[in-house]
Amino acid sequence: MLGYRNASAFIVRGGTPAKGITSNFGMSWLVDNFVSKASGLSPDNPNIVEVMVEAGASCDSQVLQKLSRKRKREEIQLDGDLMSKALLLGRDEYWRAIERWLRSKMDKDIEELVFCGGTADYIRPEIDTYEHKEGIKVSWHADILIPDEISSGMGNRMADVYALHQHMIIQFDKLTGYARSEVVVSPKSSGASVGESITTDDPFSKFDFTPVSRPNVFITVNEKDS
């Protein structure tokens, strides 16, 4: 998970996640790095991240001109060029920091990396290049499909929260014996093949929320009958 403040990760073996680890390598790390390389910018400027994202992987100098505080056209263009070079270097340094951190924390026999978070989307070209170089499978947002009413506002940034929410609903129903009027249907239980659409009024029927065993590191609750 690559967010704005930090980057977090955990290793899953046999369906059971280990204790998570975290670092300060969030988007804010890149913002601070970029600001330190481009004169006249403040990390408190609320427009920086929006313009950085709009500038894309190429760090479009024309887009970055929006951050210039100069008034003369030629000076604004020069600012854009300098910011573009600074951001290109900053992106490279940021991904290298993420890569080194991941290498130091994950086991050598890891078969797949699952990335999520808005910052992960921002550096997707670098992650895809790493995937091809290392020959390791990369999953984006665990292929979770988010309802339009949620994704329209937050996009893939809500993937982990939405998946956990649905998982907790199933676990709660299992614990309490509650039968919902709309049953969560998975392709496996409905007889449909993977990728085949299922006609149902249930908005969550297209997701497979098969419960998994609860990790020991999670807070436990009293499941005995009162």
RAPE-V774020 format. One record per residue. RES is the residue in one letter. PHI is phi as a letter, one per 30 degrees, with the letter a starting at -180 (* if undefined). OMEGA is omega in whole degrees, -180 to 180 (none if undefined). NEAR is the number of other C-alpha atoms within 10 Angstrom. Layout:
BEGIN
res=RES phi=PHI omega=OMEGA near=NEAR
res=RES phi=PHI omega=OMEGA near=NEAR
END
This chain:
BEGIN
res=M phi=* omega=178 near=20
res=L phi=c omega=-180 near=25
res=G phi=c omega=-179 near=18
res=Y phi=d omega=-176 near=18
res=R phi=d omega=-177 near=13
res=N phi=a omega=175 near=16
res=A phi=b omega=-178 near=21
res=S phi=b omega=-179 near=15
res=A phi=a omega=170 near=20
res=F phi=a omega=-178 near=13
res=I phi=c omega=179 near=17
res=V phi=c omega=176 near=12
res=R phi=b omega=-180 near=8
res=G phi=i omega=-180 near=6
res=G phi=i omega=-178 near=11
res=T phi=c omega=180 near=14
res=P phi=d omega=175 near=16
res=A phi=d omega=179 near=14
res=K phi=d omega=-177 near=13
res=G phi=d omega=176 near=10
res=I phi=b omega=-178 near=11
res=T phi=b omega=179 near=15
res=S phi=b omega=180 near=13
res=N phi=c omega=-178 near=15
res=F phi=d omega=174 near=20
res=G phi=c omega=-180 near=22
res=M phi=e omega=-179 near=22
res=S phi=d omega=177 near=17
res=W phi=d omega=179 near=16
res=L phi=d omega=179 near=21
res=V phi=d omega=180 near=21
res=D phi=d omega=179 near=15
res=N phi=d omega=-180 near=19
res=F phi=d omega=-179 near=26
res=V phi=d omega=-179 near=19
res=S phi=d omega=-178 near=15
res=K phi=c omega=-178 near=16
res=A phi=c omega=-178 near=17
res=S phi=d omega=176 near=13
res=G phi=i omega=-179 near=12
res=L phi=c omega=177 near=17
res=S phi=b omega=179 near=14
res=P phi=d omega=180 near=15
res=D phi=d omega=179 near=10
res=N phi=d omega=-176 near=9
res=P phi=d omega=-177 near=9
res=N phi=d omega=-173 near=11
res=I phi=d omega=-177 near=19
res=V phi=d omega=-180 near=16
res=E phi=e omega=-180 near=9
res=V phi=d omega=178 near=17
res=M phi=e omega=180 near=21
res=V phi=d omega=180 near=17
res=E phi=d omega=-179 near=14
res=A phi=d omega=174 near=18
res=G phi=i omega=-178 near=13
res=A phi=d omega=-180 near=16
res=S phi=d omega=-178 near=10
res=C phi=h omega=-176 near=23
res=D phi=e omega=-177 near=21
res=S phi=d omega=-179 near=20
res=Q phi=d omega=177 near=16
res=V phi=d omega=-178 near=17
res=L phi=d omega=176 near=24
res=Q phi=d omega=179 near=23
res=K phi=d omega=-179 near=16
res=L phi=d omega=-179 near=18
res=S phi=d omega=178 near=17
res=R phi=c omega=179 near=12
res=K phi=d omega=-178 near=15
res=R phi=c omega=-179 near=8
res=K phi=d omega=-175 near=9
res=R phi=e omega=-177 near=10
res=E phi=d omega=178 near=10
res=E phi=d omega=177 near=14
res=I phi=d omega=179 near=20
res=Q phi=d omega=178 near=18
res=L phi=d omega=177 near=17
res=D phi=e omega=-180 near=23
res=G phi=d omega=180 near=23
res=D phi=d omega=-179 near=18
res=L phi=d omega=178 near=17
res=M phi=d omega=179 near=28
res=S phi=d omega=179 near=24
res=K phi=d omega=180 near=17
res=A phi=d omega=-178 near=19
res=L phi=d omega=176 near=28
res=L phi=e omega=179 near=16
res=L phi=d omega=180 near=15
res=G phi=d omega=178 near=21
res=R phi=d omega=-180 near=20
res=D phi=d omega=180 near=13
res=E phi=d omega=-180 near=14
res=Y phi=d omega=-180 near=22
res=W phi=d omega=178 near=18
res=R phi=d omega=178 near=13
res=A phi=d omega=177 near=14
res=I phi=d omega=-178 near=18
res=E phi=d omega=179 near=14
res=R phi=d omega=180 near=10
res=W phi=d omega=179 near=15
res=L phi=d omega=-180 near=14
res=R phi=e omega=-178 near=11
res=S phi=d omega=-175 near=10
res=K phi=c omega=-175 near=13
res=M phi=c omega=180 near=13
res=D phi=d omega=-176 near=10
res=K phi=d omega=-177 near=8
res=D phi=c omega=178 near=6
res=I phi=e omega=-176 near=12
res=E phi=c omega=-176 near=10
res=E phi=a omega=175 near=14
res=L phi=c omega=178 near=16
res=V phi=c omega=-180 near=13
res=F phi=c omega=174 near=19
res=C phi=a omega=-178 near=21
res=G phi=j omega=-178 near=21
res=G phi=d omega=-180 near=19
res=T phi=d omega=176 near=22
res=A phi=d omega=177 near=22
res=D phi=d omega=-177 near=18
res=Y phi=d omega=-179 near=18
res=I phi=c omega=-179 near=19
res=R phi=e omega=178 near=16
res=P phi=e omega=179 near=13
res=E phi=d omega=180 near=18
res=I phi=d omega=178 near=18
res=D phi=d omega=178 near=14
res=T phi=d omega=178 near=11
res=Y phi=d omega=180 near=16
res=E phi=e omega=-179 near=15
res=H phi=d omega=-178 near=11
res=K phi=d omega=-176 near=9
res=E phi=d omega=-180 near=9
res=G phi=i omega=-180 near=11
res=I phi=c omega=-178 near=14
res=K phi=d omega=177 near=14
res=V phi=b omega=176 near=17
res=S phi=c omega=-179 near=12
res=W phi=c omega=177 near=16
res=H phi=h omega=178 near=20
res=A phi=h omega=180 near=14
res=D phi=h omega=180 near=12
res=I phi=d omega=178 near=16
res=L phi=c omega=-175 near=16
res=I phi=c omega=178 near=19
res=P phi=e omega=-176 near=12
res=D phi=e omega=-177 near=10
res=E phi=d omega=177 near=9
res=I phi=c omega=-176 near=14
res=S phi=d omega=-179 near=14
res=S phi=d omega=-179 near=10
res=G phi=c omega=-174 near=10
res=M phi=c omega=179 near=13
res=G phi=i omega=-177 near=16
res=N phi=d omega=-180 near=23
res=R phi=d omega=-179 near=22
res=M phi=c omega=-174 near=19
res=A phi=e omega=-178 near=22
res=D phi=d omega=-179 near=15
res=V phi=d omega=-179 near=11
res=Y phi=d omega=179 near=17
res=A phi=d omega=179 near=18
res=L phi=d omega=179 near=13
res=H phi=d omega=-180 near=12
res=Q phi=d omega=179 near=17
res=H phi=d omega=-179 near=16
res=M phi=d omega=177 near=14
res=I phi=d omega=-179 near=14
res=I phi=d omega=180 near=18
res=Q phi=d omega=179 near=17
res=F phi=d omega=179 near=12
res=D phi=d omega=179 near=12
res=K phi=d omega=-178 near=12
res=L phi=d omega=-175 near=13
res=T phi=c omega=-177 near=10
res=G phi=i omega=-178 near=9
res=Y phi=d omega=179 near=10
res=A phi=c omega=-179 near=9
res=R phi=d omega=179 near=9
res=S phi=d omega=176 near=7
res=E phi=c omega=-176 near=12
res=V phi=d omega=175 near=12
res=V phi=d omega=-176 near=19
res=V phi=c omega=176 near=19
res=S phi=c omega=178 near=19
res=P phi=e omega=-178 near=18
res=K phi=d omega=-176 near=11
res=S phi=d omega=-177 near=11
res=S phi=c omega=-179 near=10
res=G phi=i omega=179 near=10
res=A phi=d omega=178 near=12
res=S phi=d omega=179 near=12
res=V phi=d omega=180 near=11
res=G phi=j omega=-180 near=8
res=E phi=d omega=-178 near=10
res=S phi=d omega=-179 near=11
res=I phi=b omega=180 near=16
res=T phi=d omega=-178 near=8
res=T phi=a omega=177 near=11
res=D phi=d omega=-179 near=9
res=D phi=d omega=-178 near=13
res=P phi=d omega=-178 near=11
res=F phi=c omega=-174 near=18
res=S phi=d omega=-178 near=19
res=K phi=d omega=180 near=20
res=F phi=c omega=176 near=17
res=D phi=c omega=-178 near=17
res=F phi=c omega=179 near=19
res=T phi=e omega=-177 near=13
res=P phi=d omega=175 near=12
res=V phi=c omega=-179 near=10
res=S phi=d omega=-177 near=9
res=R phi=d omega=178 near=13
res=P phi=d omega=-180 near=13
res=N phi=d omega=-177 near=11
res=V phi=d omega=180 near=11
res=F phi=d omega=175 near=9
res=I phi=d omega=-178 near=7
res=T phi=c omega=177 near=9
res=V phi=b omega=180 near=7
res=N phi=d omega=-177 near=7
res=E phi=c omega=180 near=8
res=K phi=d omega=178 near=6
res=D phi=d omega=-180 near=5
res=S phi=d omega=none near=4
END
